[in-house]
Structure formats: C-alpha cells, structure tokens
Amino acid sequence: MRATTTTAIWAASLLLAAAAEAQAPQSVRVISPIFGQLVSFAMPSNFTVVFENTKGGHYIREAVLQGETPERWTQMITVTGEKGMTLTPGASPQMFASTIAGGFKSACPDSFAARPLGEKTFGRFEGFVAVIGCGRIDSGPTRHSETALLITLKGATDYYTIQWAERGPESDDPQVNDVSWDARLRDLGPIDLCPIMPGEAAPYPSCVNRS
C-alpha cells in the first residue's frame, strides 16, 4: 500500500511538472536591424510590440504582455539603440548603465536601489548588467514600484540596451535582490549582435545560425 501511494505521488508530481511546463510561455528569437547591427535575443512569446520609433540617432521599441498597453502594463521589454555612441569619449557599457540608472534615480530619489551584476560578454561584445528599481514612482496611472533588469551592450559603432521592467505595488524597498531577475537574464539569452549582411532579409539566417 505504501509503495502504491509513493508511485501515485510520483506520477502526480510528473503531471504537475508537465502542466507547469506546458503553461510556461515559450520564447521566440527576435532579430532586428538597429543602426549598424542586428540585435538578437530571446523574448517570451506572451509579449507583443506596442511601440517603435526612430528619431535621429535614437531608436526605441517597447513590448508588453498581451492585453496590456503602453500606458497600463505590468511588464515591459524595451530595446534601444544609440547611433555612433562608441565614438563618445569615455563611453563604456558600465558608464552607459550608470547614466540610465541616474535618470531612474531622479524619478525616485528616496526609494531608489540598484544591484550591479557586473561586466558580461555577449558574443564577442562587451556589456554590463544591473538591476535598478524605484520603490515609489508617480509615472503611469497610479503610484507604483518599478524595477528593471538593465543590459547595456557596446556594438561595433553603436550602443544598445535591453531592459525588462516590472511594475508592482509601491514599497519602501524595490525588489532588486529578487532571484527572478537572474532568471530573466538567462531567459533573454543568448544575447548577441550580428553584422548586417547585404541583401539579407528577415529572418536573418546568418544571425540565426550564429546563435
């Protein structure tokens, strides 16, 4: 009787694990030409692009969970590009991340927190990763917390960022130390920058094969 019970529990555990895996969103490889290179990463399939714009040397694209909007969202994945930024004196992935974090902090000087994950290499390109957050911020429909995984990359001529942000209830301390941010960094991988091949169109097989 005991063995039968153990077998039943084991079988039920397998079914629960299979159901959880089936419900988990799959990822799709996103490869986009942004200025001088193709930006490649994995994005969960339950996100959809809601905004894209290029203005001068600045590019931005925002994706939110299906059913949400650019104004009302709980999670957002943002990709940006800064054309020709490698020529800026003193520029580095860490300095770029610090600049973005500084802008974030100005929105919530009393509840800002950051956790640097350090320098990382994506493909053969230098990058820097950090988690930054505001415990209380007034942008959007209501006061809320906002925390983001921030990835900066130094390309051949341009700089890029990939940011995965989440909004939640306001709090004194944003959840920058939550292990979910480390998991999300893995979920976005592999992250890489590929050359734009003359005459090649989507789905950019040269970059797909490289990944």
KOLVOKE-30503 format. One record per residue (C-alpha): residue in one letter; x, y, z. Coordinates in pm, 1 decimal. Example, Ala and Ser with C-alpha at 12.3 -4.5 7.8 and 13.67 -1.06 7.14 Angstrom:
2
{rest = a&X = 1230.0&Y = -450.0&Z = 780.0} $
{rest = s&X = 1367.0&Y = -106.0&Z = 714.0} $
***
This chain:
211
{rest = m&X = 0.0&Y = 0.0&Z = 0.0} $
{rest = r&X = 285.2&Y = 235.8&Z = 85.8} $
{rest = a&X = 460.7&Y = 166.0&Z = -244.7} $
{rest = t&X = 139.1&Y = 233.2&Z = -434.1} $
{rest = t&X = 98.2&Y = 566.0&Z = -256.5} $
{rest = t&X = 458.0&Y = 664.6&Z = -334.8} $
{rest = t&X = 408.2&Y = 574.4&Z = -700.4} $
{rest = a&X = 88.4&Y = 778.4&Z = -714.5} $
{rest = i&X = 257.1&Y = 1082.2&Z = -561.4} $
{rest = w&X = 549.7&Y = 1049.5&Z = -803.9} $
{rest = a&X = 312.3&Y = 1022.7&Z = -1100.5} $
{rest = a&X = 112.5&Y = 1323.7&Z = -981.1} $
{rest = s&X = 433.9&Y = 1523.7&Z = -945.2} $
{rest = l&X = 527.4&Y = 1441.2&Z = -1302.2} $
{rest = l&X = 185.2&Y = 1552.1&Z = -1424.8} $
{rest = l&X = 207.9&Y = 1879.7&Z = -1233.4} $
{rest = a&X = 555.7&Y = 1947.9&Z = -1370.3} $
{rest = a&X = 440.4&Y = 1871.4&Z = -1724.1} $
{rest = a&X = 137.7&Y = 2100.1&Z = -1682.3} $
{rest = a&X = 354.8&Y = 2384.0&Z = -1549.3} $
{rest = e&X = 593.6&Y = 2342.5&Z = -1840.7} $
{rest = a&X = 305.1&Y = 2344.9&Z = -2087.1} $
{rest = q&X = 167.2&Y = 2665.3&Z = -1935.0} $
{rest = a&X = 503.6&Y = 2846.1&Z = -1929.2} $
{rest = p&X = 538.7&Y = 3088.6&Z = -2220.5} $
{rest = q&X = 779.7&Y = 2983.2&Z = -2491.5} $
{rest = s&X = 1044.5&Y = 3220.7&Z = -2622.6} $
{rest = v&X = 1088.5&Y = 3344.9&Z = -2976.1} $
{rest = r&X = 1417.2&Y = 3458.6&Z = -3124.1} $
{rest = v&X = 1392.2&Y = 3832.8&Z = -3201.2} $
{rest = i&X = 1647.0&Y = 3966.1&Z = -3451.5} $
{rest = s&X = 1619.8&Y = 4332.4&Z = -3551.8} $
{rest = p&X = 1839.1&Y = 4562.0&Z = -3762.6} $
{rest = i&X = 1908.9&Y = 4864.6&Z = -3542.4} $
{rest = f&X = 2150.5&Y = 5113.2&Z = -3695.6} $
{rest = g&X = 2477.0&Y = 4930.6&Z = -3771.9} $
{rest = q&X = 2399.9&Y = 4578.3&Z = -3643.4} $
{rest = l&X = 2140.1&Y = 4310.4&Z = -3586.7} $
{rest = v&X = 2030.3&Y = 4286.0&Z = -3223.4} $
{rest = s&X = 1942.0&Y = 3927.3&Z = -3129.3} $
{rest = f&X = 1782.1&Y = 3793.5&Z = -2810.6} $
{rest = a&X = 1500.5&Y = 3565.3&Z = -2689.1} $
{rest = m&X = 1166.6&Y = 3721.7&Z = -2595.8} $
{rest = p&X = 881.4&Y = 3533.6&Z = -2425.4} $
{rest = s&X = 602.6&Y = 3470.0&Z = -2676.3} $
{rest = n&X = 338.9&Y = 3626.8&Z = -2449.7} $
{rest = f&X = 487.5&Y = 3973.0&Z = -2515.6} $
{rest = t&X = 375.2&Y = 4186.6&Z = -2808.0} $
{rest = v&X = 531.9&Y = 4502.8&Z = -2955.2} $
{rest = v&X = 319.7&Y = 4812.2&Z = -2884.9} $
{rest = f&X = 556.0&Y = 5096.8&Z = -2977.4} $
{rest = e&X = 854.9&Y = 5154.7&Z = -3205.7} $
{rest = n&X = 1024.5&Y = 5477.3&Z = -3308.1} $
{rest = t&X = 1348.5&Y = 5607.8&Z = -3456.6} $
{rest = k&X = 1430.3&Y = 5973.9&Z = -3406.0} $
{rest = g&X = 1767.8&Y = 6093.7&Z = -3524.6} $
{rest = g&X = 2028.4&Y = 5869.5&Z = -3365.9} $
{rest = h&X = 1788.2&Y = 5722.9&Z = -3109.2} $
{rest = y&X = 1585.7&Y = 5402.9&Z = -3150.2} $
{rest = i&X = 1330.4&Y = 5251.4&Z = -2910.5} $
{rest = r&X = 1093.6&Y = 4953.6&Z = -2921.0} $
{rest = e&X = 858.2&Y = 4851.3&Z = -2639.7} $
{rest = a&X = 679.3&Y = 4520.3&Z = -2587.6} $
{rest = v&X = 427.0&Y = 4443.2&Z = -2312.5} $
{rest = l&X = 230.4&Y = 4138.8&Z = -2202.8} $
{rest = q&X = -54.1&Y = 4055.5&Z = -2438.4} $
{rest = g&X = -364.5&Y = 4251.7&Z = -2343.9} $
{rest = e&X = -168.6&Y = 4536.1&Z = -2183.2} $
{rest = t&X = -98.0&Y = 4880.4&Z = -2329.8} $
{rest = p&X = 193.7&Y = 5128.7&Z = -2338.3} $
{rest = e&X = 15.7&Y = 5324.0&Z = -2064.5} $
{rest = r&X = -106.3&Y = 5037.3&Z = -1847.2} $
{rest = w&X = 136.8&Y = 4749.2&Z = -1814.8} $
{rest = t&X = 282.8&Y = 4519.2&Z = -1552.9} $
{rest = q&X = 586.4&Y = 4404.1&Z = -1752.5} $
{rest = m&X = 769.1&Y = 4565.9&Z = -2042.7} $
{rest = i&X = 1070.7&Y = 4464.1&Z = -2251.9} $
{rest = t&X = 1239.9&Y = 4763.8&Z = -2412.3} $
{rest = v&X = 1515.9&Y = 4767.4&Z = -2674.2} $
{rest = t&X = 1705.5&Y = 5087.4&Z = -2751.5} $
{rest = g&X = 1988.6&Y = 5192.6&Z = -2979.6} $
{rest = e&X = 2221.1&Y = 5493.7&Z = -2968.9} $
{rest = k&X = 2382.8&Y = 5554.2&Z = -3305.7} $
{rest = g&X = 2757.7&Y = 5619.0&Z = -3315.7} $
{rest = m&X = 2795.0&Y = 5623.1&Z = -2936.8} $
{rest = t&X = 3120.4&Y = 5425.5&Z = -2944.8} $
{rest = l&X = 3284.6&Y = 5749.3&Z = -3062.8} $
{rest = t&X = 3176.9&Y = 5930.5&Z = -2744.7} $
{rest = p&X = 3483.9&Y = 5994.7&Z = -2525.5} $
{rest = g&X = 3474.1&Y = 5793.8&Z = -2203.8} $
{rest = a&X = 3180.2&Y = 5580.1&Z = -2313.3} $
{rest = s&X = 3161.6&Y = 5225.3&Z = -2176.1} $
{rest = p&X = 2879.5&Y = 4980.9&Z = -2104.3} $
{rest = q&X = 2914.8&Y = 5050.0&Z = -1731.6} $
{rest = m&X = 2907.7&Y = 5429.0&Z = -1775.8} $
{rest = f&X = 2604.9&Y = 5398.3&Z = -2003.4} $
{rest = a&X = 2427.4&Y = 5186.7&Z = -1740.6} $
{rest = s&X = 2518.4&Y = 5440.9&Z = -1471.2} $
{rest = t&X = 2368.9&Y = 5721.9&Z = -1679.5} $
{rest = i&X = 2043.2&Y = 5532.4&Z = -1723.5} $
{rest = a&X = 2035.7&Y = 5443.7&Z = -1353.1} $
{rest = g&X = 2091.3&Y = 5810.3&Z = -1269.4} $
{rest = g&X = 1787.1&Y = 5907.8&Z = -1472.5} $
{rest = f&X = 1588.2&Y = 5636.9&Z = -1296.1} $
{rest = k&X = 1704.3&Y = 5761.1&Z = -955.8} $
{rest = s&X = 1595.0&Y = 6117.3&Z = -1033.0} $
{rest = a&X = 1237.0&Y = 5988.6&Z = -1053.1} $
{rest = c&X = 1253.3&Y = 5837.3&Z = -702.2} $
{rest = p&X = 1546.9&Y = 5975.0&Z = -500.8} $
{rest = d&X = 1400.5&Y = 5847.1&Z = -172.3} $
{rest = s&X = 1328.7&Y = 5488.8&Z = -280.2} $
{rest = f&X = 1593.9&Y = 5406.8&Z = -540.3} $
{rest = a&X = 1803.1&Y = 5089.4&Z = -521.7} $
{rest = a&X = 2046.9&Y = 4918.0&Z = -756.2} $
{rest = r&X = 2230.2&Y = 4587.0&Z = -774.9} $
{rest = p&X = 2513.5&Y = 4564.7&Z = -1027.6} $
{rest = l&X = 2559.6&Y = 4219.4&Z = -1180.5} $
{rest = g&X = 2881.3&Y = 4334.6&Z = -1342.2} $
{rest = e&X = 3056.5&Y = 4326.2&Z = -1675.7} $
{rest = k&X = 2949.9&Y = 4049.4&Z = -1912.2} $
{rest = t&X = 3035.0&Y = 3947.4&Z = -2266.7} $
{rest = f&X = 2758.3&Y = 3881.9&Z = -2516.6} $
{rest = g&X = 2901.0&Y = 3700.6&Z = -2814.1} $
{rest = r&X = 3222.9&Y = 3896.3&Z = -2862.0} $
{rest = f&X = 3076.0&Y = 4226.0&Z = -2745.6} $
{rest = e&X = 3124.2&Y = 4397.6&Z = -2410.1} $
{rest = g&X = 2826.3&Y = 4456.7&Z = -2187.1} $
{rest = f&X = 2717.4&Y = 4547.3&Z = -1837.4} $
{rest = v&X = 2419.1&Y = 4421.2&Z = -1637.6} $
{rest = a&X = 2240.9&Y = 4569.8&Z = -1336.8} $
{rest = v&X = 1903.7&Y = 4564.2&Z = -1165.2} $
{rest = i&X = 1765.5&Y = 4908.1&Z = -1081.7} $
{rest = g&X = 1443.4&Y = 5000.0&Z = -909.9} $
{rest = c&X = 1212.5&Y = 5262.4&Z = -766.5} $
{rest = g&X = 1001.1&Y = 5175.3&Z = -464.9} $
{rest = r&X = 762.6&Y = 5460.8&Z = -535.8} $
{rest = i&X = 717.6&Y = 5633.4&Z = -869.4} $
{rest = d&X = 433.6&Y = 5850.6&Z = -998.4} $
{rest = s&X = 457.5&Y = 5786.2&Z = -1374.4} $
{rest = g&X = 164.1&Y = 5591.8&Z = -1514.6} $
{rest = p&X = -195.5&Y = 5578.6&Z = -1396.3} $
{rest = t&X = -118.0&Y = 5523.1&Z = -1026.0} $
{rest = r&X = 177.6&Y = 5536.8&Z = -788.4} $
{rest = h&X = 369.4&Y = 5209.6&Z = -806.0} $
{rest = s&X = 707.9&Y = 5043.8&Z = -776.8} $
{rest = e&X = 911.6&Y = 4984.8&Z = -1091.8} $
{rest = t&X = 1216.0&Y = 4759.3&Z = -1115.4} $
{rest = a&X = 1416.5&Y = 4671.9&Z = -1424.6} $
{rest = l&X = 1685.7&Y = 4436.9&Z = -1544.7} $
{rest = l&X = 1918.7&Y = 4660.6&Z = -1745.3} $
{rest = i&X = 2159.9&Y = 4526.1&Z = -2007.0} $
{rest = t&X = 2389.8&Y = 4761.0&Z = -2197.3} $
{rest = l&X = 2596.3&Y = 4649.1&Z = -2496.0} $
{rest = k&X = 2879.2&Y = 4815.5&Z = -2683.2} $
{rest = g&X = 2847.7&Y = 4733.9&Z = -3051.5} $
{rest = a&X = 3087.8&Y = 4794.7&Z = -3337.5} $
{rest = t&X = 2970.5&Y = 5155.5&Z = -3377.1} $
{rest = d&X = 2655.3&Y = 5188.5&Z = -3166.3} $
{rest = y&X = 2535.4&Y = 5119.7&Z = -2812.2} $
{rest = y&X = 2227.0&Y = 4915.1&Z = -2729.2} $
{rest = t&X = 2014.9&Y = 4833.0&Z = -2425.3} $
{rest = i&X = 1769.7&Y = 4557.8&Z = -2343.8} $
{rest = q&X = 1553.6&Y = 4627.2&Z = -2040.0} $
{rest = w&X = 1294.8&Y = 4402.6&Z = -1872.9} $
{rest = a&X = 1085.5&Y = 4611.0&Z = -1633.9} $
{rest = e&X = 810.9&Y = 4515.5&Z = -1392.0} $
{rest = r&X = 562.2&Y = 4732.0&Z = -1205.2} $
{rest = g&X = 406.8&Y = 4641.5&Z = -871.9} $
{rest = p&X = 263.8&Y = 4793.5&Z = -552.2} $
{rest = e&X = 461.7&Y = 5082.7&Z = -406.2} $
{rest = s&X = 709.0&Y = 4988.9&Z = -131.9} $
{rest = d&X = 999.4&Y = 5130.3&Z = 64.8} $
{rest = d&X = 1248.3&Y = 4894.1&Z = -99.6} $
{rest = p&X = 1234.4&Y = 4784.5&Z = -464.5} $
{rest = q&X = 1298.5&Y = 4412.7&Z = -512.2} $
{rest = v&X = 1637.9&Y = 4442.4&Z = -683.7} $
{rest = n&X = 1773.9&Y = 4137.5&Z = -499.6} $
{rest = d&X = 1498.5&Y = 3901.2&Z = -611.2} $
{rest = v&X = 1643.0&Y = 3594.6&Z = -786.2} $
{rest = s&X = 1381.0&Y = 3627.0&Z = -1060.5} $
{rest = w&X = 1598.9&Y = 3893.0&Z = -1226.2} $
{rest = d&X = 1885.8&Y = 3646.5&Z = -1265.3} $
{rest = a&X = 1639.7&Y = 3401.2&Z = -1420.6} $
{rest = r&X = 1514.1&Y = 3665.7&Z = -1661.5} $
{rest = l&X = 1867.8&Y = 3740.6&Z = -1772.4} $
{rest = r&X = 1900.7&Y = 3372.6&Z = -1863.6} $
{rest = d&X = 1559.6&Y = 3377.6&Z = -2033.7} $
{rest = l&X = 1668.9&Y = 3659.5&Z = -2266.9} $
{rest = g&X = 1974.0&Y = 3466.5&Z = -2383.6} $
{rest = p&X = 2155.0&Y = 3412.0&Z = -2593.4} $
{rest = i&X = 2200.8&Y = 3785.5&Z = -2649.3} $
{rest = d&X = 2426.8&Y = 3882.9&Z = -2936.4} $
{rest = l&X = 2499.3&Y = 4144.3&Z = -3201.7} $
{rest = c&X = 2541.9&Y = 4029.0&Z = -3561.6} $
{rest = p&X = 2664.9&Y = 4207.0&Z = -3875.1} $
{rest = i&X = 2406.7&Y = 4320.3&Z = -4127.9} $
{rest = m&X = 2468.4&Y = 4116.4&Z = -4441.4} $
{rest = p&X = 2399.3&Y = 4294.4&Z = -4774.4} $
{rest = g&X = 2078.3&Y = 4171.6&Z = -4934.1} $
{rest = e&X = 1978.3&Y = 3952.2&Z = -4638.5} $
{rest = a&X = 1621.4&Y = 3985.5&Z = -4514.3} $
{rest = a&X = 1428.1&Y = 3853.9&Z = -4213.8} $
{rest = p&X = 1457.6&Y = 3604.3&Z = -4051.5} $
{rest = y&X = 1832.5&Y = 3684.4&Z = -4098.0} $
{rest = p&X = 1964.7&Y = 3327.4&Z = -4128.9} $
{rest = s&X = 2327.6&Y = 3431.8&Z = -4081.6} $
{rest = c&X = 2243.0&Y = 3556.4&Z = -3730.3} $
{rest = v&X = 2005.9&Y = 3268.8&Z = -3652.6} $
{rest = n&X = 2275.2&Y = 3014.4&Z = -3736.6} $
{rest = r&X = 2528.9&Y = 3207.3&Z = -3532.4} $
{rest = s&X = 2303.2&Y = 3196.7&Z = -3225.2} $
***
